Amino acid sequence: MNLNYSAAVAACMFAASAGAQVLPLLPYTRTFDLVVVDSTYDGVWRLSDFNQDGDYNDPGEIIPFYSDTTPGGIALGNPACIVAGPDGTVYVADSTEDIVLALRDGNGDGDANDPGEYHVFFHSVTSASGIVMASAQGITIDLLGRVFVAVANAGTVGQDMILKLEDLDADGDADDVGEASVYCLIPTGGGVVGNSIPTKVVAAADGNLYYTDVASTTATTKGVYRLADLNTDGDCSDPGEVTLFWTPPFTASPFYWSLAVDWALNFYVTDHSTNRTVWRGRDADSSGSISAAESTVFFTDTAATWWDVVLRDDGAVLLVNASTPDRVTACFDLNQDGDALDAGESSLAYASGVAPTAISVRGAALLRAPLFDPITPVGIGQTANLVLHAVKPGDLSVSIFSSGLGPVIPLPPWGNVEIDPLSFVIYGIGIADATATFAHTLAIPATPSVIGNYAFQGWCGDAYRLFLSNAVSLTVQ
């Protein structure tokens, strides 16, 4: 990732945080391994492209991240959706057990199957809030660590809503008084089952939440809805705070299931089964909604049953397909025509029957990759502040100094070398703190001879997976 992209992302995040109640986290500025929920396995798989060939189909690239058959494990009935948080914690919502499970690899072996690495973050039955999470369908998280869940009612149980969960007392869960609240009570929900069926919910870079609704009655228009907390009271249940944002022009009765939004506010929505199409749209005229003229068919597969869509920082749109065979399709708009329908623009990132491990893919999420913050130019005799964000707290963190940027050189399984490989030296070694950050400084000698451009790159991770960060320039002036 270059500095211009880093600056654009930072500017977008600042603008969003200035007047928004939801700080965006996804898509990450840099993404890492893929974690996938499997409702047949009743657990989570971790997919790592160790040889950097663009897929997860090779031996050793798929491992169990969590299984409820682990001795002492927490039972899962239908793990429906998954998201990875800013501290490396993975959250899984189960629509049968009505829980949100928190997972984090504490010992660096690549999974969260060991004691202390998994716990219930929210339990619909035991929570002191009294809020019923009847049927969780989608989940997202913001930079403050607040979890939002799209919930549909089930018969006479629960409400159609977007649920907000936050661990206010830092005890590892959101089960205490005041830690669970209804962020949005769907205005047309309730009553007949199917009046509203909220599915995927995402936090976008404009500071708002968006969710898809696949309502089966005429009480709710199917489509993508925007949630904006206009009166800043901490919820989106007031008049005018829920608006229909996009109704992609499917030709038959749509079943909008999944949704993703990139940093440029391009929206991707899938038709789960009816049209088997992925649409891309953007509010180019800033009208507050996406029109038919601003919508294009991004990808289609007549044999697909799209369960999820996630975005990688390399431009890949990953489409999770639970038909036969189960697969994850990687789509790239290589010619920038707004779709991935051209030759060579789609490939199988995962395919059951090709990979040695069979997965019944459902929801998916990407872990964060190490990220070096841009370094402010400094003068001679001054100090440069170096900030390296690891994947999770406790990660080994190494900063590497070089005479400058170099050509991008793939170095499997550790990512890409982006600094001059002939002049680099290890500058700092440490352990990421509780915020998954390794911060240190560089004292610049007070001599004009050091004026120039240099570069840093990080190397972070644990015993299972060490990975290179982006490269950043350091200007001494």
C-alpha positions as CSV (number, residue, x, y, z in Angstrom):
1,M,0.0,0.0,0.0
2,N,1.4,3.4,-0.9
3,L,1.5,6.6,1.2
4,N,-1.1,8.3,-1.0
5,Y,-3.6,5.5,-0.3
6,S,-2.8,5.6,3.4
7,A,-3.4,9.4,3.5
8,A,-6.7,9.0,1.6
9,V,-7.9,6.4,4.0
10,A,-6.9,8.5,7.0
11,A,-8.7,11.5,5.6
12,C,-11.8,9.5,4.9
13,M,-11.8,8.1,8.5
14,F,-11.3,11.6,9.9
15,A,-14.2,13.0,8.0
16,A,-16.4,10.1,9.0
17,S,-15.5,10.4,12.7
18,A,-16.1,14.1,12.8
19,G,-19.9,13.8,12.6
20,A,-20.7,10.2,12.8
21,Q,-21.8,7.8,15.6
22,V,-20.4,4.7,13.9
23,L,-16.6,4.7,13.2
24,P,-15.9,2.4,10.2
25,L,-13.6,-0.5,10.5
26,L,-14.3,-2.6,7.5
27,P,-12.9,-2.9,4.9
28,Y,-9.5,-2.8,6.6
29,T,-6.8,-0.7,4.9
30,R,-4.9,-4.0,4.7
31,T,-6.4,-7.5,5.0
32,F,-4.9,-10.8,5.9
33,D,-6.2,-14.4,6.3
34,L,-9.8,-15.4,5.6
35,V,-11.9,-16.9,8.4
36,V,-15.1,-18.7,7.4
37,V,-18.0,-20.0,9.4
38,D,-19.2,-23.5,8.5
39,S,-22.7,-24.5,9.8
40,T,-22.1,-28.2,9.0
41,Y,-18.8,-28.3,10.8
42,D,-20.3,-26.0,13.5
43,G,-17.2,-24.0,13.7
44,V,-14.7,-21.6,11.9
45,W,-11.9,-22.3,9.4
46,R,-8.9,-20.2,8.8
47,L,-7.6,-19.9,5.2
48,S,-4.1,-18.7,4.6
49,D,-2.5,-18.3,1.1
50,F,1.0,-19.3,2.2
51,N,2.4,-19.7,-1.2
52,Q,0.8,-16.5,-2.5
53,D,-0.6,-18.0,-5.6
54,G,-4.0,-16.3,-5.1
55,D,-6.0,-19.2,-3.6
56,Y,-6.4,-21.2,-0.5
57,N,-6.6,-24.6,-2.2
58,D,-3.1,-25.9,-1.4
59,P,-2.1,-28.4,1.4
60,G,-1.8,-26.8,4.8
61,E,-3.6,-23.6,3.8
62,I,-6.8,-24.5,5.7
63,I,-6.9,-25.2,9.4
64,P,-9.7,-25.4,12.0
65,F,-9.8,-22.0,13.8
66,Y,-12.6,-23.1,16.2
67,S,-14.6,-26.2,16.6
68,D,-17.4,-26.7,19.1
69,T,-16.2,-30.3,19.5
70,T,-13.1,-29.0,21.3
71,P,-13.1,-30.4,24.8
72,G,-14.9,-27.8,26.9
73,G,-15.9,-25.9,23.8
74,I,-19.1,-23.8,23.5
75,A,-21.8,-25.4,21.3
76,L,-22.8,-23.9,18.0
77,G,-26.0,-24.7,16.2
78,N,-25.9,-22.5,13.2
79,P,-23.0,-20.1,13.0
80,A,-24.4,-17.6,10.6
81,C,-22.0,-14.7,10.4
82,I,-18.6,-13.6,11.4
83,V,-16.5,-10.4,11.7
84,A,-12.9,-9.7,12.8
85,G,-12.3,-6.8,15.3
86,P,-9.6,-4.2,15.7
87,D,-7.8,-6.2,18.4
88,G,-7.7,-9.4,16.5
89,T,-10.8,-10.9,18.2
90,V,-13.2,-12.8,15.9
91,Y,-16.9,-12.6,16.6
92,V,-19.3,-15.3,15.5
93,A,-23.1,-14.9,15.8
94,D,-25.1,-18.1,16.0
95,S,-28.8,-18.0,15.0
96,T,-29.8,-21.2,16.8
97,E,-27.9,-20.9,20.1
98,D,-28.6,-17.1,20.0
99,I,-25.1,-16.2,21.1
100,V,-22.2,-14.1,19.9
101,L,-19.0,-16.0,20.5
102,A,-15.6,-14.2,20.8
103,L,-12.5,-16.0,19.6
104,R,-8.8,-15.0,19.8
105,D,-5.6,-17.0,19.3
106,G,-3.7,-16.3,22.5
107,N,-0.8,-18.7,22.2
108,G,0.0,-18.1,18.5
109,D,-0.7,-21.5,17.2
110,G,-3.1,-20.2,14.6
111,D,-6.4,-21.2,16.2
112,A,-8.7,-20.3,19.0
113,N,-9.4,-23.8,20.3
114,D,-7.4,-23.6,23.5
115,P,-8.7,-22.8,27.0
116,G,-9.2,-19.1,27.4
117,E,-9.3,-18.4,23.7
118,Y,-13.0,-18.6,23.3
119,H,-15.9,-17.3,25.4
120,V,-19.5,-16.1,25.0
121,F,-19.5,-12.3,24.3
122,F,-23.3,-12.0,24.3
123,H,-26.0,-14.5,25.3
124,S,-29.6,-13.7,24.4
125,V,-31.0,-15.7,27.4
126,T,-28.6,-14.7,30.2
127,S,-27.9,-11.1,29.2
128,A,-29.0,-8.5,31.8
129,S,-30.3,-6.3,29.0
130,G,-33.4,-8.5,28.5
131,I,-33.0,-8.1,24.7
132,V,-33.7,-11.2,22.7
133,M,-31.5,-11.9,19.7
134,A,-33.9,-14.2,18.0
135,S,-32.2,-14.9,14.6
136,A,-28.8,-13.3,14.0
137,Q,-28.1,-12.9,10.3
138,G,-25.3,-10.3,9.9
139,I,-22.6,-8.8,12.0
140,T,-20.1,-5.9,11.8
141,I,-17.9,-3.9,14.2
142,D,-16.6,-0.3,14.5
143,L,-13.2,1.2,15.5
144,L,-14.5,1.5,19.1
145,G,-15.1,-2.3,19.2
146,R,-18.8,-2.0,19.3
147,V,-20.5,-5.0,17.6
148,F,-23.7,-4.5,15.5
149,V,-25.9,-7.5,14.7
150,A,-28.7,-7.7,12.1
151,V,-31.5,-9.6,13.8
152,A,-34.7,-10.9,12.4
153,N,-37.6,-11.9,14.6
154,A,-38.6,-15.6,14.7
155,G,-42.3,-16.3,15.1
156,T,-43.5,-14.5,18.2
157,V,-39.9,-14.2,19.5
158,G,-37.7,-11.1,19.3
159,Q,-37.8,-8.0,17.0
160,D,-36.5,-7.0,13.6
161,M,-33.6,-4.8,14.6
162,I,-30.0,-3.8,14.5
163,L,-28.6,-4.8,17.9
164,K,-25.6,-2.9,19.4
165,L,-23.3,-4.7,21.8
166,E,-20.4,-3.0,23.7
167,D,-18.2,-4.2,26.5
168,L,-18.4,-1.1,28.8
169,D,-16.7,-2.6,31.9
170,A,-13.9,-4.4,30.0
171,D,-14.9,-7.8,31.4
172,G,-14.8,-9.5,27.9
173,D,-18.6,-9.6,27.3
174,A,-21.6,-7.5,26.5
175,D,-24.0,-9.3,28.9
176,D,-24.1,-6.6,31.7
177,V,-26.6,-3.9,32.2
178,G,-26.5,-1.3,29.5
179,E,-24.1,-3.2,27.3
180,A,-26.8,-4.4,24.8
181,S,-29.2,-2.0,23.2
182,V,-31.5,-1.7,20.1
183,Y,-29.6,0.6,17.8
184,C,-32.4,0.5,15.2
185,L,-35.9,-1.0,15.6
186,I,-36.8,-1.6,12.0
187,P,-39.8,0.8,11.4
188,T,-41.7,-1.7,9.2
189,G,-40.7,-4.8,11.2
190,G,-42.7,-6.6,13.8
191,G,-46.1,-8.1,13.4
192,V,-46.1,-10.7,10.6
193,V,-42.9,-12.7,10.3
194,G,-41.2,-11.5,7.1
195,N,-42.4,-7.9,7.3
196,S,-38.7,-7.3,7.6
197,I,-35.7,-9.7,7.4
198,P,-32.5,-7.7,8.0
199,T,-29.6,-9.7,6.8
200,K,-26.1,-8.2,6.4
201,V,-25.1,-5.0,8.3
202,V,-21.9,-3.1,7.5
203,A,-20.1,0.0,8.9
204,A,-19.2,2.3,6.0
205,A,-16.5,5.0,5.6
206,D,-19.1,7.8,5.6
207,G,-19.9,7.0,9.3
208,N,-23.2,5.3,8.8
209,L,-24.4,1.8,9.0
210,Y,-26.1,0.1,6.0
211,Y,-28.1,-3.1,6.0
212,T,-29.9,-5.4,3.5
213,D,-33.5,-6.4,3.9
214,V,-35.0,-9.4,2.2
215,A,-38.6,-8.9,3.5
216,S,-41.1,-11.5,2.3
217,T,-44.2,-9.3,2.6
218,T,-45.1,-5.9,1.1
219,A,-44.7,-4.1,4.4
220,T,-41.0,-3.4,3.6
221,T,-39.4,-2.6,0.3
222,K,-36.5,-5.0,-0.4
223,G,-33.2,-3.3,-0.7
224,V,-30.2,-1.6,1.1
225,Y,-31.1,0.8,3.9
226,R,-29.0,3.5,5.5
227,L,-28.9,4.2,9.2
228,A,-27.9,7.8,10.2
229,D,-28.1,9.0,13.8
230,L,-29.2,12.5,12.9
231,N,-29.9,13.7,16.4
232,T,-26.8,11.9,17.9
233,D,-28.7,10.2,20.6
234,G,-26.9,6.9,20.1
235,D,-29.5,5.1,18.1
236,C,-31.2,5.2,14.7
237,S,-34.8,4.6,15.8
238,D,-36.0,8.2,15.3
239,P,-38.0,9.5,12.3
240,G,-35.9,10.0,9.2
241,E,-32.9,8.0,10.5
242,V,-33.7,4.9,8.4
243,T,-33.9,5.5,4.7
244,L,-34.0,3.3,1.6
245,F,-30.7,3.8,0.0
246,W,-30.6,1.4,-2.9
247,T,-32.9,-1.1,-4.7
248,P,-30.6,-2.8,-7.3
249,P,-32.6,-3.3,-10.5
250,F,-32.9,-7.1,-10.4
251,T,-35.2,-8.5,-13.1
252,A,-37.0,-11.0,-10.9
253,S,-38.1,-11.0,-7.2
254,P,-34.8,-10.3,-5.4
255,F,-33.4,-11.9,-2.3
256,Y,-30.7,-9.4,-1.2
257,W,-28.6,-11.3,1.2
258,S,-25.1,-9.9,1.6
259,L,-23.5,-6.4,1.4
260,A,-20.0,-4.9,1.3
261,V,-18.8,-1.3,1.0
262,D,-15.3,-0.2,0.1
263,W,-13.5,3.0,1.2
264,A,-14.6,4.8,-2.0
265,L,-18.2,4.0,-1.0
266,N,-18.8,1.5,-3.8
267,F,-21.5,-0.9,-2.7
268,Y,-21.7,-4.6,-3.6
269,V,-24.9,-6.5,-3.0
270,T,-25.7,-10.1,-3.8
271,D,-28.9,-11.8,-4.8
272,H,-28.8,-14.9,-2.6
273,S,-30.6,-17.2,-5.1
274,T,-33.3,-15.7,-7.3
275,N,-31.2,-13.8,-9.8
276,R,-27.7,-15.1,-8.7
277,T,-26.2,-11.7,-9.5
278,V,-23.9,-9.3,-7.7
279,W,-24.6,-5.7,-8.3
280,R,-22.2,-2.7,-7.8
281,G,-23.5,0.8,-7.1
282,R,-22.3,4.2,-6.0
283,D,-24.1,7.4,-5.1
284,A,-22.0,9.3,-7.6
285,D,-24.2,12.4,-7.6
286,S,-24.4,12.6,-3.8
287,S,-28.2,12.5,-3.9
288,G,-28.5,10.3,-0.8
289,S,-29.4,7.1,-2.8
290,I,-28.1,5.0,-5.6
291,S,-30.2,5.1,-8.7
292,A,-30.6,2.5,-11.4
293,A,-28.3,4.6,-13.6
294,E,-25.6,4.3,-10.9
295,S,-25.9,0.5,-10.7
296,T,-24.1,-2.1,-12.8
297,V,-24.0,-5.9,-12.8
298,F,-20.7,-6.7,-11.3
299,F,-20.8,-10.5,-11.5
300,T,-23.2,-13.3,-12.2
301,D,-23.2,-17.1,-11.8
302,T,-26.3,-19.1,-12.6
303,A,-25.3,-21.9,-10.3
304,A,-24.4,-19.8,-7.3
305,T,-26.0,-19.3,-3.9
306,W,-24.3,-16.2,-2.5
307,W,-24.0,-16.2,1.3
308,D,-21.5,-13.4,1.7
309,V,-19.2,-10.9,0.0
310,V,-16.0,-9.5,1.5
311,L,-13.4,-7.1,0.1
312,R,-9.7,-7.5,0.2
313,D,-7.3,-4.6,0.0
314,D,-5.7,-5.9,-3.2
315,G,-9.0,-5.1,-5.0
316,A,-10.5,-8.6,-4.8
317,V,-14.2,-9.0,-4.2
318,L,-14.6,-12.4,-2.5
319,L,-17.9,-14.1,-3.1
320,V,-18.9,-16.9,-0.8
321,N,-21.0,-19.6,-2.5
322,A,-22.6,-22.4,-0.6
323,S,-24.0,-24.3,-3.6
324,T,-22.4,-27.5,-4.9
325,P,-19.5,-27.5,-4.9
326,D,-18.9,-24.9,-2.1
327,R,-16.5,-22.2,-3.3
328,V,-15.1,-18.7,-2.8
329,T,-14.8,-16.8,-6.0
330,A,-12.2,-14.0,-6.3
331,C,-13.3,-11.2,-8.6
332,F,-11.1,-8.4,-10.0
333,D,-12.3,-5.5,-12.2
334,L,-9.0,-5.5,-14.1
335,N,-10.1,-3.2,-16.9
336,Q,-11.9,-0.8,-14.6
337,D,-15.2,-1.1,-16.5
338,G,-17.3,-1.6,-13.3
339,D,-17.6,-5.4,-13.5
340,A,-15.7,-8.7,-13.2
341,L,-17.4,-10.3,-16.2
342,D,-14.4,-10.2,-18.6
343,A,-12.0,-13.0,-19.3
344,G,-9.5,-13.5,-16.5
345,E,-11.4,-11.4,-14.0
346,S,-12.6,-14.2,-11.8
347,S,-11.0,-17.3,-10.3
348,L,-11.6,-19.8,-7.5
349,A,-10.0,-18.7,-4.3
350,Y,-11.4,-21.8,-2.7
351,A,-13.1,-24.8,-4.2
352,S,-14.4,-27.9,-2.4
353,G,-13.0,-30.9,-4.2
354,V,-9.9,-28.9,-5.2
355,A,-8.7,-28.0,-1.8
356,P,-7.8,-30.9,0.5
357,T,-10.4,-29.7,3.1
358,A,-14.1,-29.6,2.4
359,I,-15.9,-26.6,3.8
360,S,-19.6,-25.7,3.8
361,V,-18.9,-22.0,3.5
362,R,-21.4,-19.5,4.9
363,G,-20.2,-16.2,6.3
364,A,-16.6,-14.9,5.9
365,A,-14.4,-12.2,7.3
366,L,-10.8,-11.0,6.7
367,L,-8.3,-10.6,9.5
368,R,-6.2,-7.4,9.6
369,A,-2.7,-7.5,8.2
370,P,0.2,-5.5,9.8
371,L,0.1,-1.8,9.0
372,F,2.8,0.8,9.3
373,D,1.4,4.3,9.8
374,P,2.7,7.1,7.5
375,I,5.7,8.9,8.9
376,T,5.6,12.7,9.1
377,P,8.7,14.3,7.5
378,V,11.3,15.4,10.1
379,G,14.2,17.7,10.2
380,I,17.8,16.9,11.1
381,G,18.2,16.6,14.9
382,Q,14.6,15.7,15.4
383,T,12.8,12.5,16.2
384,A,10.6,10.4,13.9
385,N,7.7,8.6,15.5
386,L,7.2,5.0,14.2
387,V,3.9,3.3,14.7
388,L,3.4,-0.3,13.6
389,H,0.0,-2.0,14.0
390,A,0.2,-5.8,14.4
391,V,-2.6,-8.3,13.9
392,K,-3.4,-8.6,17.6
393,P,-1.9,-7.8,21.0
394,G,1.2,-9.8,22.0
395,D,2.4,-10.2,18.4
396,L,6.1,-10.1,17.7
397,S,6.7,-6.8,15.9
398,V,9.9,-6.0,14.0
399,S,10.6,-2.7,12.2
400,I,13.0,-2.8,9.3
401,F,15.0,0.3,8.1
402,S,16.2,0.7,4.5
403,S,17.8,3.3,2.3
404,G,14.6,3.6,0.3
405,L,11.6,1.9,-1.4
406,G,12.4,-0.9,-3.8
407,P,10.5,-3.0,-6.3
408,V,7.7,-5.2,-4.9
409,I,9.2,-8.7,-4.4
410,P,7.0,-11.6,-3.4
411,L,8.4,-13.5,-0.5
412,P,6.1,-16.4,0.4
413,P,4.8,-17.0,3.0
414,W,5.6,-13.6,4.5
415,G,4.1,-11.3,1.9
416,N,5.9,-8.7,-0.3
417,V,9.2,-7.0,0.3
418,E,8.6,-3.3,-0.7
419,I,11.9,-1.8,0.5
420,D,15.4,-2.0,-0.9
421,P,16.4,-5.5,0.0
422,L,20.1,-4.8,-0.4
423,S,20.3,-2.1,2.3
424,F,17.8,-3.1,5.0
425,V,18.7,-3.5,8.7
426,I,16.4,-4.4,11.7
427,Y,15.8,-1.3,13.6
428,G,13.4,-2.3,16.4
429,I,12.0,-5.4,17.9
430,G,9.2,-5.6,20.4
431,I,5.8,-7.0,21.4
432,A,2.5,-5.3,20.3
433,D,0.7,-3.8,23.3
434,A,-2.9,-4.2,24.3
435,T,-4.0,-2.1,21.4
436,A,-2.0,-4.3,19.0
437,T,0.5,-1.4,18.5
438,F,4.3,-1.3,18.5
439,A,5.4,2.3,18.8
440,H,9.0,3.5,18.9
441,T,11.1,6.4,17.7
442,L,14.1,7.2,15.5
443,A,16.5,10.0,16.5
444,I,17.8,11.8,13.4
445,P,21.4,12.9,13.6
446,A,21.9,16.7,13.5
447,T,24.0,16.6,10.4
448,P,23.0,17.7,6.8
449,S,24.5,14.5,5.4
450,V,21.4,12.5,6.5
451,I,19.0,14.6,4.5
452,G,17.1,12.4,2.1
453,N,14.4,9.7,1.7
454,Y,14.4,6.4,3.6
455,A,11.9,3.6,4.1
456,F,10.5,1.3,6.8
457,Q,8.6,-1.9,6.7
458,G,7.2,-4.0,9.5
459,W,7.2,-7.8,10.1
460,C,4.5,-8.9,12.6
461,G,2.8,-12.0,13.8
462,D,3.0,-15.1,15.9
463,A,4.4,-18.7,15.7
464,Y,1.7,-19.6,13.1
465,R,1.9,-16.6,10.8
466,L,4.4,-13.8,10.4
467,F,3.6,-11.3,7.7
468,L,5.2,-8.1,6.2
469,S,3.4,-4.8,6.5
470,N,3.2,-2.1,3.9
471,A,6.3,0.1,3.3
472,V,6.4,3.7,4.3
473,S,8.7,6.5,3.4
474,L,10.6,8.7,5.8
475,T,11.7,12.1,4.5
476,V,14.5,13.8,6.4
477,Q,14.7,17.5,5.4
